[in-house]
Amino acid sequence: MNWFLFVPLAIAATTLPTFATNSRAEAAEPRSARAKPIQPAAPAQTNRRPAPLAARAPKAEKPADTAVEFLRLSRDSKNRPLSLDTAIVRYRETVETAARAGRNEPLEVDLVGAVHLGSRGYYDALDRRFKDYDAVLYELVAPENARVPRPGHKASGAIGSAQHGLTKLLGLEFQLEQIDYTAKNFVHADLSPEEFDAAMAKRGESWWTMFSTLMRESMARAERGEAGPGSDLNLGDMFGLLFGSDREVRLRRIMAEQFTDMDMLTAAFGGEEGSSLITDRNAAAIEVLTGQIARGRKKIAIFYGAAHMDDFDSRLQKELELQPRDTIWLEAWDLRGNADRN
């Protein structure tokens, strides 16, 4: 795998930046317990071309033991990339489970996997769907009483600056500038900067050790002959990226191919020991989720980066007895070149 591409990809897919603001907002419920880390599964790839956003419908309900996808690279019949898509997967408890909990109707929790850089149409589609939820639990390492500014404001922090820079290279939009986080049903469900620092210190982690973990995982995969997509870029490819036509689309395609290697992130930061980046932040979100359920919310979304979703899938099934039922796919990146449109 090419590290000059994978590192920005990890930044784009895993976490939103630390953000501090003095604007007032409703604080999330206190978080005290931390759930056990759970081994995540790896996302799969598909070659099926997605339908237009307006025409997409949920898939038929599937058995609980079916593997759940949260990210896919769609291709045409000639194996050319068409789009990078993210999933909204609905989880529902059985009538019997709802009755035991004293609920008149089953609880529904949607896992809304996201990429933090995407098209404006992608974020517009998400915003429209978020209006239908009782609560949307969102990720952001920020104080519990902080709210993200209205769309159009720029994020702060090193990671935020890096993500914002990638939008220019890829011709995409930045999530924090497009999603309306001021909506009344949005609930902060992440660690504060102090909690995140404490979680890293407890595990003996730092940003450097996380980067080193990714490097070790990458080298181990290379030794096993699992170089991954995009690992064979040559000087000519690089020249085309810098000076060729359709530069933005070319770079999007290469980075989208890297998403087929997203299991490297979950392998590096998931597993039995877990990590502060995924495991501890997900545990914080699940605690907020249980608080929202206790308040009577029946239709809830967890809006987090796609790299977090396999762990969430395991937690919902094992800890809350919710089962995946149907999936809606949204196109996040258009990967069609000019020649593909003719």
Number of C-alpha atoms within 10 A of each C-alpha: 20 15 12 8 15 19 13 16 21 18 19 26 22 21 24 22 22 19 19 20 13 9 10 9 15 13 14 18 16 11 16 7 10 15 14 14 20 19 19 24 19 22 21 17 17 13 17 15 15 21 12 10 14 8 7 13 12 13 12 9 11 14 11 13 8 9 14 21 23 27 27 24 26 20 20 14 9 7 10 15 22 22 25 26 25 25 24 23 25 22 24 22 21 16 14 12 17 16 13 10 11 10 14 10 14 19 21 20 26 22 27 26 26 29 26 26 26 24 20 18 16 24 26 14 16 19 16 10 11 21 14 13 17 17 23 27 25 19 22 25 23 24 21 21 16 21 23 22 18 15 15 12 11 14 22 15 12 11 17 21 13 15 25 23 13 19 19 12 13 20 16 20 21 26 24 24 19 22 23 20 20 14 14 13 15 21 27 27 30 28 27 22 17 12 18 19 14 15 19 18 12 10 12 11 17 14 10 9 11 17 14 13 17 21 16 13 16 22 15 13 15 14 10 9 9 14 17 18 17 18 15 11 12 9 9 9 12 12 10 14 17 14 9 12 12 16 17 19 20 20 20 22 24 18 19 22 19 22 26 19 21 21 18 20 21 25 18 19 23 25 16 13 13 21 22 26 20 22 27 22 24 27 24 22 26 25 20 21 23 13 16 21 16 10 9 11 17 17 19 24 26 24 23 27 23 24 29 27 30 24 23 22 23 19 22 19 16 12 11 14 15 23 23 25 21 20 25 17 25 26 25 24 26 18 24 18 18 10 7 11 6 5
